[in-house]
């Protein structure tokens, strides 16, 4: 808010100037007393000037609420926008009709590809979006030292970013082991954010007791990795804000809801973390969390408060989260307190969506320094040849429905010192091709349970370093798919018998596109169909998402990076041959 | 907290280092879930490392809680330390045994006398006190332009002070009329604090509707001037934190309690605002608010949460307000949940009081640039002569039990053009003598209902400019009392028949002393006795406090400043003669 707007809002509130807009006859939520009241809402220069008795508001323009519920816009407390495959503007176009008006975004994925440039792109590309995008600076780039990512952000690199507008603090500190063990380089980053009075997001699956105390003592403020009501309550006891996450893959909301009560709701938040365009289009965004919470027995006012004022308080966003004077005029009109599909969505006093349809499209800006991120060296089908001296080897066993794998063993077919595909065995070749520094690194391994019969699937989204990952039964199709990715500047490619059957370009860092959500979701659905019907991928696994997590060396048990096979439990590289 | 301490606490929490102190077998309050749990508390370098199962804590030293309640230290959300007549260190010695471990202090009084030097003194003198003193920078110095105060703090003067350590924001914005009317110089100050993301305290008696919306839109966050449950709820609806104040004069707690419920308690705070040493010694400090709230029907846990975590959240003091890892080890052991007289008080892990007795005395520092603030020019008994051309005059009518006066009229005795005291009339002379800039200004008036028969009472505390104020039946005793104040460097003086009957020196700005609270309270009791028994002051009025508010030109109806009589309702100076 600038000073002119500030002066104007005060003048309008006090009656010295006329309001721009009056929303008449609304049932307004008072999130502080947790009660409804009938009133008219006065808006000036995009901010709330106040509420007056129903029907008494005066303004230059009027909108009729017709007795509908008027509530603050919803806030997603933790999201990786990149997981939607959409640029921030297209993400805005997708989620604002759902009633999400603010997100706290952690650009961890693009930072792993483009470093500081990626974070700057997320800031600049979201600057003029309808959605208010606040940023947390990624704390763990790279995630581990057992792979090559595009950047390395230490405390010194992070410091200037923490001072930028719309930056609220440090993103999820995934290296909780480093925090607990007091690793200086890790604590340097937390200390930097903390010393500036900024927020530090947490990420601590399954830790408790003294370890959790140490993690909280470091200054972490939130947790989105809780699984049970007991864990939720224990973490709230430590002062953490606990997020009830409902992503595409990780769906914790129902499992946590039993722990929320009339006392501790104050420290609960909603988030999506990672949510696919398909899920958002079919189920919604934060309104889905609210709907599920209410369906699960939470009273609607508490659910709305969790989605609004709680997030605002946690992240010190005093300018939103409530229908109160001086705050942003980000609000929704709701037909009911069950479905939470907003009849209308207003952001900064402007109606951006009605009945699920976008009315004000946020236009993409030209991406700078974040395209063409395909620095692949010396790649050819020959580089995929898998030399084996023994035929008893480690294989990555896919566990359907999750991101965890098992570390398996198998006896495979070896001809002339090279692995060959055995159609009877459901074992495929998997390769990770370094794409940031043109090192020419290729990690090779074997994967079981993916089910593909013939062909290859390649993708440039491979958490967290986002090298290229490809799986297939033959090197030619695998190479073709990879070469297609390089040509596209990143994305997804499916190949069979020397032909590209389908692909999707994700030119922004190889992670995102400026295409609209519906088109992206449609393309992805087509690619899924090809994967299942033509390539015969196992129907129990997601053909793309599964691959995205095969290179993540912090999730058990056996993973593969551009530097080779990695045993997560032992936390070290291991050879393919046993 | 410095980095070494930070690293140590994490190490202790994780079990890599031993704790300094373990409080064993406590019933610990979890303010976030609002429930009790049995445990041991681990303290390291003055901070909480965590809690462990009861009896399982390991440390270099142990203290036995014996099953007592362990709760966070209490926070006074708004206090003028000067009103205790004690320096910050002596104030600390007085309130810490009551369980107050943090105060948010607004040094409005000393700022009116000493300006920036006064604020710096409050910061430096409190720096090493056991009590944690956080400061709000006074927003209204001087309170009005109809009097001479010692300083004038505009936005430019305030800006550098807002950046100092322990400064949380801008003190109570009393000029709500200026805010509502959009006066630039007033809004400049609020904008300055707001732009830095700092807190702005409010002060808005009896305003509502659009005016209140304008006031809140300016960025004000708190209110301690609420009177009814309805007002409390209306203000909470606007997003304000509402303070349940229990001072010596203003006692709003019981009147507001009916508005607090299971939903809005989150936006309630406790404060004392102005509290005399006598009240603190006899009733307590914030523990008195907690006790009264519980006696009034609030559940003890909610009352304690209001006194602790709510204040911490409102003022963004993330390092306190809860028993949780990484926070200050400021906590109390309580025998019961009724009296709230702490059995022991710990601040930064050190026991500072036991059973009401101070164990760690905070030693005063030499006051700098805040003593000898008696710049009185050309004063003598002759200057008190009250020349009248008419005998029908305005008189200030004292209304017992409050700070409001009535604007009265009277026909008085005039001899040789001078007012003379009429023993039958209960009308006395009152004078305000400018003491900041040696202007030689003296405002003269008449006061009815104070009841003094013979002699004079003078005091250097006269809100908000704190010029000297004196009342009496004869100029010689009045002059003697004033001259005694000048000699003392400020304070209170009672004179009769050419003799000082009693006095109390308040050498710090003429407002405070480094003497201990019990001595000050004893001296004040003696002075009260002299005022009542020897000078025959009306028993219905407080002989000192009443005078303190006679020069406050923002409280109706007729007041007197060094510039003469002031009609508060008309907001202008008026002549004595009608």
Interface residues (C-beta under 8 A of the other chain):
Chain A: X3 X6 X7 X9 X10 X11 X13 X14 X15 X16 X30 X32 X33 X34 X35 X37 X47 X48 X49 X50 X51 X52 X179 X180 X181 X182 X187 X191 X197 X209 X210 X211 X213 X214 X216 X217 X218 X219 X221 X233 X236 X237 X238 X239 X261 X262 X263 X264 X266 X267 X313 X316 X318 X322 X324 X325 X326 X327
Chain B: X3 X6 X7 X9 X10 X11 X13 X14 X15 X16 X30 X32 X33 X34 X35 X37 X47 X48 X49 X50 X51 X52 X179 X180 X181 X182 X187 X191 X197 X209 X210 X211 X213 X214 X216 X217 X218 X219 X221 X233 X236 X237 X238 X239 X261 X262 X263 X264 X266 X267 X313 X316 X318 X322 X324 X325 X326 X327
